[in-house]
Amino acid sequence: MKTDIYITNFWEKIYFRDWQIIVEDLAREKRFFPIETISSIIVLKPVYISAKVYKEVFKRNIPIYFVWPKGDYLWKIESLQSSHISLKYKQYKYFFDDNFKLEFSKKIVYSKIENQIRFLKRYKKNYNLQCGIYLEKLKELQHKVLKVVSLEQLRWYEGNAAKMYFLCYWKLFKWEFYFIGRNKRPPKDPINSLLSFWYTLLAQSIYTSLALLWLDVYCWYYHSPKDNRPILVLDMMENWRTLVVDSLIVKLYKRWSIKKDNFIFVWDNGFKVLIKPSFRDFFIQEYQKRILTKISYPGIERKITIKEAFRYQWLDFIKYLNRLTNFKPYIFNW
């Protein structure tokens, strides 16, 4: 299993020696990563990266991501080499097919809402969560998703479903966290700060797994393009948000692993809440453990990790592009 390297300390040195990527901090403590075991490098602080590292990772199509410490995606450096032109041609062909885009987008949004419904039902049963009216509204919106005739209409239903979902989700937390719904840029409470941070890490994981299959991450079908962002990543991560991030936050919260003193409350051009640097590594480790959790995946006899499941879903998508099979975004069972 390949691993992601996270660089979280100021001015760490990253260099290549004896077929290994070596990360050395200011105290000269070193971490060693065999080059063939690395899937990506995620940099959250200013660092020194040797030219040899760039050469070796690009030869192996290993991307380097630069992420703002609070979780915002900045940019990515990757090899210019390309392949599988026929696959990219299929992507571009369907990019101009409005019927395909609507069909694909309906599947994504329907599965996202289904995962939200299943998640809330679980906590309604186990924790007596009072969310019956929101569940009914979510089911109603999910049913309407199948009947939409435009992407604009679909986005409207998805946005309303998200509001209903988070109106129920916030009831899982105590008032001390000030969480009453989704907000971002900047996040204004600890739960939203963690949601934004982990959604960014999820996006990097999905970006890497898509790129390793030579899919063009800038060829979008559902989300509107903006700021030259890899929109296919946003399309593909929708049905994974609840399983990977939302449920992990609740799990750690119920175990008292998320506390107010994990965060900084600041006024800087408006109020915002950030993860304390001293706790960032902990939350990265919890995310890494999460995507290595094993789950059942349709058509696979053995249990596989969530990270492996990403790849299987993208392979199903490629078959869908070639019209060899129907595409069914992953829906989990609790």
N, C-alpha and C positions, 0 to 999 in steps of 0.2 A: 504494500500500500504506500503510495507516494504521499508526501507531507507538504504543508505550506510553512514557510518560514516567516515569522512575524518579528519585525524590528521595532522595538518600543522604547529604546533608550537613546538619549542624545549622543551623537557623534560616535556611534559604534563603527568599527571598520569591518568591511565585508571584502574578503579576498579569496582567491582560488589557489589551492596547493594540493598536490597529490590526489587529484580527482575528487577533491572535497571543497565545498563552500565553507569558509571559516568566518564566524562572526565573533569579533573581539570587542569587549566593552572597555570603558575608560580605566577599569581596574585590572585590565589585561586578562580577564577571565574569558575563556573561549568556548564556543559551541561549534561542533563539527557536524556537517551534513554531506553525506556522499552525494555527488552531483546527480546520479541516476535515480535518487529517491525523492527528488524535489519536484513539486508540481507548480509552485509559484512562490514569489517573494513579495511580501506586503510590508511596505515601509511607512511607519507612522511618525517618525522624527527625522531631523536632518542627520545624514550619515555620510560616510565616505565609502564609495563603491569603486573598486579597482577596474581598470579597463579590461583586465583578464576575465573578471566575473561576467561583464557584459558579453564578451566574446563567447564564453563557454555556455552561458544560459541561452543565448540566442541561437547557437548551433543546435540546441536541444528543444527549441521552441518553448522555453520557460519564460513566462511574462513577469515583469516587475511592476507592481502597483504602488502608487504613492497616494496615501490616504491622510487627510487632516486628522489629528488626534481625536477630535470629537466625533469622527466617523464619516465626514463628508469625503466623497471620492474626488481626487484631484486630477490625476492623469495616469497613463500606463505606457510603458516602454516595452516593445516586443520586436521580434524578428520580422523583417520585411518579406521573408520567404513565404510563398503561398503554394497551395496545391488544391486538388479536387475542384477544378474549375467547373466541371459538370454539375457538382452539387451546388455551388454558388449560383450557377446559371438557373437552376431550379428555384432557388430562393428568390432571385430577381424576377423570374417569370411570374411567380405567384404574388410578388409585391405589387404588380400591376393588375392583379385579378381581385376586384372588389368582393366578389362572391366568396373566394377563398379566404380573404382576410376576415370577413364577417363570420364565416363558418368556424375558422380557427379561434377567433376571439371569443365567440360564444362558449366554446369548449373550455377555454381558460377561465373565464369569469364564472361559469356554472360550477366548475370544480372548486374554485376558490371559495365560493359561497357555501358549497356543500361541506368543505373542510371546516369552515367557520361554524356552521350549524352543528356538526358532529362534536367539535371541541366544546361548544357551549352546552350541549346536551349532557356531555360527560360531567361537567362541573355542576350543572343543574341537579344531576342525580346524586353526585358524591358530596356536594357542599350545600345543597338546598339553595342553589343560586336562583334568585327571583328574576327570571328573564323570559317568561313565557310569551309576553306580548312582543318582545323583540325577535324571538324565534319565529313567531307566526309571520311577522313582517319580512324577515329574511327569506322564509319559504315562499312568500308571495312574490318578492322581488326575483328570487331564483327562477320561479315559474315564468315570469315575464321576460327574463333574459332570453329564453328560447324563441320568443316571438318578435324580437326587435328586428328592424329592417335597415339599421344604419349603425356605424361605429359610435357616432355621437350619442345616439339613444342608449346604446349599450354602456357607454362610459357614465351616463347619467344614472342608470340603474346600479352600476357597480359602486359609484360614489355614495348613493343612498344606502346601499347594503353595508358599506364600510361604516357609515354613521351609526346604523342600527347595531352593528357588531360591537363597536367600541363603547356604545352606551351601555351595553351589557358587560363587556370585558372589564370596565373600570370598577365594577362592583366586587371584583375578586381581590381588591386592594383596600387597605385602610385609608382613612382620610389624611393621615400624616404624609402620604405621598402626593397629595394634591392632584391626583390623576382623575380627570373627568372626561377625557376624550383625546383623540389623536391631534397632536400639533407638532410642528417641526420647523427647522430653519428660523430661529433656533428652538430646540425643545424647551418647554417651560416647566417640566417636572421630571423626577427621576425615571419614571417608567417610560416616558417618551424619549428621554435621553438614551436609555438602553435599547429601546426599539430601533431608533435611528442608527445607533452604533452597530447592532447586530444585523440589521437589514443591509447595511453597507458591506459587512463581512460576507453575508449570504450572497450578495451580488458579485463579489470577487470570486467566490467559489463557483458560482454558476458561469461566470464569464470564462474562467479557466476551462471548465469541463466542456463548454460549447466550442471554444477555440481549439481544443485538442481533437475535436472531430471535424475541424475545418469549416465550421459554420460561420457565416459572416454575421457578427454580433450587431452590426449597424443596419441590417436589413430588418425593418420592423413590420409588424402586421396589426398590432392593437394600439399600443401607446403612441401618442403623438411625438414626433421627433423634436428635440430641443437641445441646444448647447452641445451638439455633436456627441451626445451620450450614446452608449451601446444599448439601444432600445430593445433589441431582442432579449437581452438579459432581463429587463423589466417585464417583458411579456412572459418569459419562462419561469420567473421566480414567484409569480402571483400565487399559484396553488401550493407553494412550499412555505410561505410566510408563517402560516399558523402552526404547522408541525415543527418547523425548525426554531423559530424565534418566539412567537407568542406563548406557546406552551412551555418553553424553557424558562421564560420569565416567571410564569406562575409557579412552576416547579421549584425554582430557587427561592422565590418569595415565601412559599409555604414551608420551606426548610430554614427560613431565617437567614438565608445567604445573601439577600439583598436588603440593605439598610440605608437609611438616610445619610449616614456618614460615609457612604461610598461615593458621594456626589458633592459637587461644589455649586453653590447657589450664588450667582453673581449678577451685578448690574453693569452692563457694558453695551451702550447703545440699545438698551432694552434688557429685560430680565431673561436669563437663560440658566439652564442647569446642565452641567457637564460632569462626566465621569472623572473622579480623581485619578491622576496619573498612577498613584500607588495601587489602585484597584484595577487598572486597565488590563494588566497581564492576567489577572484572575478571570475576568470576563472573556478574554480571548481564549483561555484554556477551556472554559466551560463551553464556549461555542465549538471549539475543536472536538471536544468530547461528544457534543451533540450530533455533529454530522458524521461521527463514527458509530453512532447508535445503530443497531441492526433492526431492520424492519422486513416485513413480508412484501414482496413485489409481485404483481400478477405475471404469471408465466415463468417465474423463477422458483425452482423447488427449494433451494436453500435460502436462508435469510441473508440479506445483504445490508451494507451500511447505507445511510442516507446519501453519503457522497457517491457511492456506486450507483444508487438509484437515479441520481441526476443523469448519469451517463446512459442508463437504460431508457430513460424518458426521451433523451435527445436522439437515441437510435430509433426509437419509435417515431419520433418526429421526422427523421430522415426518410423512413419507410413511407410515412404519410406524404412527404413531398414527392416521392416517386409513385404515389398512389398504389402502394402495395398493401396497405392496411389502413384501418381507421386510427385516428389519434385520440387517445384517452388520457388526459392529464391525471397524474396520480391523486387518488382519493384514499385517505388513510382510515384504518379501523382502530379504534381505541380498545 
